[in-house]
Amino acid sequence: YTPTGAVEAFRVAQDAGSAGLVGPYRSASSISLYPRGDFLNLPLVSYGSTSVVLSNKPAFSRTVPTDEDSAAVVVSAIGGFGWRNFNIVHVNDAWGSPYAQLIAARAAACGLNPPL
């Protein structure tokens, strides 16, 4: 993914009369591209972007569960192992930071002790 390549993909899709675009995989890329697709009325369908930031966007769809759903499964596993205290290691980007926050919030709501 490059910004120039993304702009070109939108231009080619629009010129070809496409109904939408498939991709990109990463949430950070989809977040930056979504406004352009929305403006051009070319929806994005991502096969890997899970960030909740992209939820409820009329010109965005995904084929994978959201981070909210995934965080619930992670916290269920942590509780199932009997762990009460744990740490979260994550990438500090548009996907990793909100995902870590979702896990911590869900864990706290379940009576676990997430990191501060």
C-alpha positions in Angstrom: 0.0 0.0 0.0 1.1 3.5 -0.9 -1.0 6.6 -0.9 -0.2 7.2 -4.6 -1.1 3.6 -5.5 -4.4 3.9 -3.5 -5.4 7.1 -5.3 -4.6 5.4 -8.7 -6.6 2.3 -7.7 -9.6 4.5 -7.0 -9.2 6.4 -10.2 -9.0 3.2 -12.3 -12.0 1.7 -10.5 -14.0 4.8 -11.0 -13.0 5.0 -14.7 -13.9 1.3 -15.2 -17.4 1.8 -13.6 -16.6 -0.5 -10.7 -19.1 -1.0 -8.0 -16.4 -1.0 -5.3 -12.9 -2.0 -4.3 -11.6 -5.1 -2.4 -8.9 -4.3 0.2 -6.8 -3.2 1.8 -5.9 -5.8 4.5 -4.7 -3.5 7.3 -7.1 -1.4 9.3 -4.7 1.6 9.3 -4.8 1.6 5.5 -8.6 1.2 5.3 -9.1 4.0 7.8 -7.0 6.4 5.6 -8.7 5.2 2.4 -12.3 5.0 3.5 -13.1 8.8 3.2 -12.0 8.7 -0.5 -14.1 5.7 -1.3 -17.1 7.3 0.5 -16.6 10.6 -1.4 -16.4 8.7 -4.8 -19.3 6.3 -3.8 -16.9 3.4 -4.2 -17.2 1.2 -1.1 -14.3 -0.8 0.3 -14.7 -4.4 1.2 -11.8 -5.5 3.4 -10.7 -9.1 4.1 -8.6 -8.1 7.1 -9.4 -4.7 8.5 -10.9 -5.3 12.0 -10.7 -1.9 13.7 -14.0 -0.8 15.3 -13.2 2.7 13.9 -14.5 1.3 10.6 -17.8 0.0 12.1 -21.0 1.6 10.9 -19.4 3.3 7.9 -21.9 3.1 5.0 -19.1 2.7 2.3 -17.1 0.0 4.2 -17.7 -3.7 4.7 -15.5 -6.5 6.1 -15.4 -10.2 5.8 -13.8 -10.8 9.3 -15.1 -10.1 12.8 -14.4 -6.8 14.4 -11.8 -6.3 17.1 -14.6 -6.0 19.6 -15.7 -9.6 18.9 -12.1 -10.8 18.9 -11.4 -9.0 22.2 -14.3 -10.8 23.8 -12.8 -14.2 22.8 -9.4 -13.2 24.1 -10.8 -12.2 27.5 -12.9 -15.4 27.6 -9.7 -17.4 27.0 -7.8 -15.4 29.7 -10.6 -16.1 32.2 -10.8 -19.7 31.1 -7.1 -20.2 31.9 -7.8 -18.8 35.4 -5.5 -15.8 34.9 -6.5 -12.7 36.8 -3.5 -10.5 36.0 -1.9 -10.1 32.6 -0.2 -7.7 30.3 -1.0 -6.7 26.7 1.8 -6.3 24.2 0.6 -4.4 21.1 1.6 -2.3 18.1 1.1 1.4 18.7 -0.9 2.2 15.6 -4.6 2.7 14.5 -5.2 -1.0 15.0 -3.1 -2.1 18.0 -3.8 0.7 20.5 -7.6 0.5 20.3 -7.5 -3.3 20.3 -5.5 -3.3 23.5 -8.0 -0.8 25.0 -10.9 -3.1 24.0 -9.2 -6.1 25.7 -8.4 -4.1 28.9 -12.0 -2.7 29.1 -13.6 -6.1 28.5 -11.3 -7.7 31.0 -12.1 -5.1 33.7 -15.8 -5.6 33.1 -15.3 -9.3 33.6 -13.6 -8.8 37.0 -10.0 -9.4 35.7 -7.1 -7.2 36.4 -5.9 -5.7 33.1 -2.8 -3.6 33.0 -3.1 0.1 33.7 
